[in-house]
Amino acid sequence: MLTVRDLVTIRVALRYWQEEMGPHGIPGMRPYYLNTTAEPLSSQELDDLGKRLRAVRIRYVGLDYRETQLADLRIWNTEEELVRDLPSAWPATLIMPTN
């Protein structure tokens, strides 16, 4: 499950990647894309991804994993609140736009 701390780390890592690998272009990034057929993002795509990641927030929903559906329609601000209110639900991350 993705946490707020995880999202911040991803943002920081992306910024580092942009600064260190961006000047080398896609050919310089390709060796780091192991076990995937995905193409590295261009410098512009990295910038766009960074903007999108800065414009989201983490929230939580509860899943009924046996039924593969939401256990409740509410959205929680923290995992702790979700676990308190729905102890039998499986916490899942919801990535929401800030606006």
N, C-alpha and C positions, 0 to 999 in steps of 0.2 A: 504494500500500500504506500502510495506517495504521500509524504508529509510536507509541511511548510518548509522544514529544514532541507529536505531533499530538493524541493523546487529552487530554493536559494542556491544550493550547491550546483544544480544544473545551470542556473543563470551565470554563476561565477565561472564555471568550467567552460561554458560557451564563450564568454567574454575572453577568457584566456586563449581558447582555441582560435578565436577570430584574430587576436593580436599576434599569436605565435605562428599560426599556420596560414592565415589569410594571405600574407604577402607571397607565399609559395604557390598559391593557386591550387586548383584541383589535383594536378599531378603530384604535388607535394603531400597532399592529404590522403591520396589513394592507398598508400601502404598501411594506414591505420584502419582501413575499412575491411577488417578480416571477416571471413565467413559470411559475407553478404554480397548480394548483387546490386545493392543500392549504390547509386552514384553519390559522391561527396557533394555537399551544397556549395554553391558559388559564394563569393564574398557578399553579394547582394542578398542571396537567400539566407545566409547566416545573419545578416543585419535584420532582415524581416522576421526571422525566427526569434531573435533576441527581443524585438519589439513586441511580438505576440506573447512571449513568455513573461515579459514585464507587465503585460496587461491582463494577467489572470490571477486568480486566487484559489486556494485550496479549500474545499469544503468536504463534508462527509455524508454518505448515505448508508443505510443499512440494507443488506441483501439477505434474502432467504435463499441460501445456496441450494437447498434441496429442491426448491421450486424454480430456481434460476429467475427470480424476479425481485423487485424491491419489497422489503418487509414493511416499509412505511413510506409515505410520500414526503415526509419532512426532510429538510436539509439541515445538518448540524455544522456549527462553526469549528468544533474540535472533536477529535476522536473520543476523548474522555466523556464528553456530553452524550455522544451517540451510545457508547458502551453503558453509561449509566441509565439512559432512557430505554434502550433496547438491548439488554444483555445477551439475548439469544441470536441477535443479528450478526452477520459477517460484515465488518466495516469495509467500505470501499471509498476510494478517492473520487471526488468530483472536481474537475477543473473548470472553473467558471470565469467568464469575462468580468473585469472589474467595473465596466460601465454597463 
